Amino acid sequence: METEMSFEMKIGNGPEAGFMTGYLEALALVERLHRLLLDVIKDEFERLGVLEINSVQALLLFNIGDNEVTAGELKSRGYYQGSNVSYNLKKLVEMGYMHHQRCEIDRRSVRVRLTEEGRRIRDIVEGLFQRHAEGLVSKQVLSPEGLEDITSSLKRVERYWSDQIRYIY
């Protein structure tokens, strides 16, 4: 393959090549897992006949939970990863899943929180995740220690990437 050849030319065949291959595989896996998570949520909502909300919006409601936040905080707190947060917030407000209110101090800022209907969606996602957590343990797919190792490793990568962004500027 062309990409494999250019990869070998850049890295060589030493130990770095093996690490680079593993790193690229891990990156692809993280991306696939995120897309698969959205598909799992979508399937749950289709099974329940809840078709007016998409999986990105449902995950956003789950992540907000009982908090009241501004649109800017959604990204900084890690509640939302996409680029179209304004669109999804507007849709969720229009569909009655979120309340929005202009901030008294900064009128440009809007604070959002879940409505009763939004909390119902959040509870569906929470139930789905609870069943998955129980299944992962009961079927011995992942142990609590294994989950702790994965989480710890991912947090270290997150810190490393964050540091790389900060030092660019």
N, C-alpha and C positions, 0 to 999 in steps of 0.2 A: 504494500500500500504506500501511497505517496506520503501520507502523514507519518507512517512508521519510519520511512527512510529519512525524512527531514528531522524527525525526533532523534534518531540514532546519530545523525550528523551533528546535532546540537549538543547532545549529552554524551555520546560515546557509548562504550559497552561496559564501563566500570560499575561500581556499586551505586553510583548516582542514577544510572539508567534504571536499575531495579526499583529504586525509591520513587523516581519520577513516574514510572509505570503504575506503581501502587497509588501514588498521589492522584494521578489522572483518573484512575479507576474509582477512587474515593469521591472525587469531585462529581463524576458522572452519577455515582450512586446517590449522593445527597440530592442532586437535581431530580433523579428518577423517583426517589422517595417522596419528595415534595409533591410532584405531579400525581403520584400514586395516592398520597394522602388526600388530595383534592378529589380524586376519583372515588375513593372509599366514602368520603363524606357525601358526594353526589349520589352514589348508589343508595346510601342510607335514606336520603331525602326522597329519592324516587320510590323506594320500597314503602315509605310512609305516606306517599302521595303529596308531599310538600314540594311543589314544582315552581313556585314563584320566586324562590331564592336560590342563588347559586352557591357552590361550595366555598368560594373565596369570601363571599358575604357572610356565610354561616360561620366560617372560621374567625372572621373579624369579630362577629358578635360574641363568640366563645371567648376570644382573647380579651375583649373589653370587660366582660363579666359584670361585676357590680361597680366598676369604676366609672367616674365621670371624667372625660378627657377632652383635650382639644385635638383637632386634626393633626397638628404638628406632633403632638405627643404620641399619636398612634405609631408613627415610624420610629421615633426615638426610644420608645419603650419596647419596641419589637412586636407590637400587636399586628402590624400590617407590613407586608414585604413588597407589595406591588407599587406601580407608578401612578395608578389612577384612583387614589384614595378619595378624592373629591367626588368622582362619579359614584363610587360605591356608597359613600356616606349619603349623598343626595338620594339615591335609589332607596336606601334603607329607611330614610326619613319619610319619603313618599309612600313607601309600603307599610309604614306604621311600626317598624321594628326599633326605631330610635327616636328619642326626643332630641331636639337641638335648641340651643339658646345662646344668644349673643352674650359675650362676656361683658360685665358691667364696666370693668376697668379699661379693657381694650376692645372697642366695638368691632374691630376687624376680626377678632378671634371668636370662634364658635365652639361651645362646649357641647359634647354629646354624651348620652347615656341611653341604656336600653329601656324600651317600654316593656310592658308585661308580655307582649307577643315576642319581643326580642329575647326576653329571658326564657321563653318557652323553646325557642330555637337553640339558645345556648345550652339548655338542659338536654336537648336531644343529642347535641354534639358531645356533651359531657358523658352522657350514658353510653354512647358509642365508644368513646375513649376508655371508659371504665371497663366495658366488656372486652376490649382489646387488651388492656393491661392484665386483666384476669386470665385471658386466653394465652397470652405470651408466657405467663408464669406456669399455668396449669399444664400446658403442652410442652413445657421446658424449652421453649424457643429462646428465652432470655432469662437469666437469673437477675436478682436485684444487684448483685455485684457486677455482672456483665453490663447492666444498664448504667451503673455508676461509672464504669470504665469508659463506656462510649460517650456519656455526657461530659465527663472530665476531658476527654480527648477533644471533643468538638468545641468545648469552651476555650481550650488552649489555642486551637486553630482560629477561632473567632477573635481572640485577643491579638494573635499574630497578624491577622488580616487588618484589624482595626489599627494596629500600630503602623502597618505599611501605608495605610491611607493617610494617617496623620503626618507621617514623615515626608510624604510627597510634596506637601505645600510649605 
